[in-house]
Amino acid sequence: MQYYALLGSKITRSSCRHQDAVMQALEVINRCIIDDVRRLLHHPDKSVKEISNELGFPNLSFFGKYVKRMLGMSPKATASRSALLPANDCRENPSGVDA
């Protein structure tokens, strides 16, 4: 989570005078978290609890609710589908726009 906080501070510092900029920063942070969730759930050697702890969520319940809100399915359901999804890493292209 510390990485995402730093990412957010860099994004909002550049243009935090507008609510849109703050929302865009939040969207980038959420996309990066979800990319990490998908990537980590793709590896069956880690439990959902271990992934939750690794990403800095305060507890397993909060992690499960966050994943369900963002992806529309539980972490376990996401793990079973993650093999079908292409790998994506927001750190390679934080803006989400192809150059």
SVG drawing of the C-alpha trace seen along z (x, -y; Angstrom):
<svg xmlns="http://www.w3.org/2000/svg" viewBox="-20 -24 27 47">
<polyline fill="none" stroke="black" stroke-width="0.4" points="0.0,0.0 2.9,-2.3 3.8,-2.2 0.2,-3.3 0.3,-6.2 3.6,-7.4 2.1,-7.0 -1.0,-9.0 1.0,-11.8 3.0,-12.2 -0.1,-12.3 -2.1,-14.7 0.8,-17.0 1.0,-17.9 -2.6,-19.1 -4.5,-18.6 -6.5,-21.8 -9.3,-20.0 -11.5,-17.2 -11.0,-15.5 -7.3,-15.2 -7.9,-13.6 -10.4,-11.1 -8.0,-10.3 -5.3,-9.6 -7.6,-7.3 -8.5,-5.5 -4.8,-4.9 -4.1,-3.7 -7.1,-1.4 -6.1,0.0 -2.6,0.7 -3.9,2.4 -6.3,4.6 -3.4,5.4 -1.4,6.6 -4.3,8.5 -4.8,10.3 -1.1,11.0 -0.8,12.4 -4.0,14.5 -2.7,16.0 0.0,17.8 -1.6,20.7 1.3,21.0 0.0,18.0 -3.2,17.9 -5.7,15.1 -4.7,14.1 -1.0,13.9 -1.9,11.8 -4.0,9.5 -1.2,9.0 1.4,8.5 -0.7,5.7 -1.1,4.0 -4.8,4.5 -5.8,4.2 -7.7,7.5 -8.9,10.3 -12.5,9.1 -11.6,5.6 -9.5,7.2 -12.4,9.5 -14.9,6.6 -12.5,4.4 -11.8,7.1 -15.6,7.8 -16.4,4.1 -13.7,3.5 -14.0,6.8 -17.5,7.9 -16.3,11.3 -14.6,12.7 -10.8,13.1 -11.2,16.9 -13.4,16.5 -10.9,14.0 -8.1,16.5 -9.9,19.1 -10.5,16.7 -7.1,15.0 -5.5,17.7 -7.8,16.5 -6.9,12.8 -3.8,11.2 -1.1,10.0 -1.1,6.2 1.2,4.1 0.2,0.5 3.8,-0.4 4.8,0.0 2.2,-2.5 0.6,-4.3 -1.5,-6.6 -3.1,-3.6 -2.6,-5.4 -0.5,-3.7 2.4,-5.7"/>
</svg>
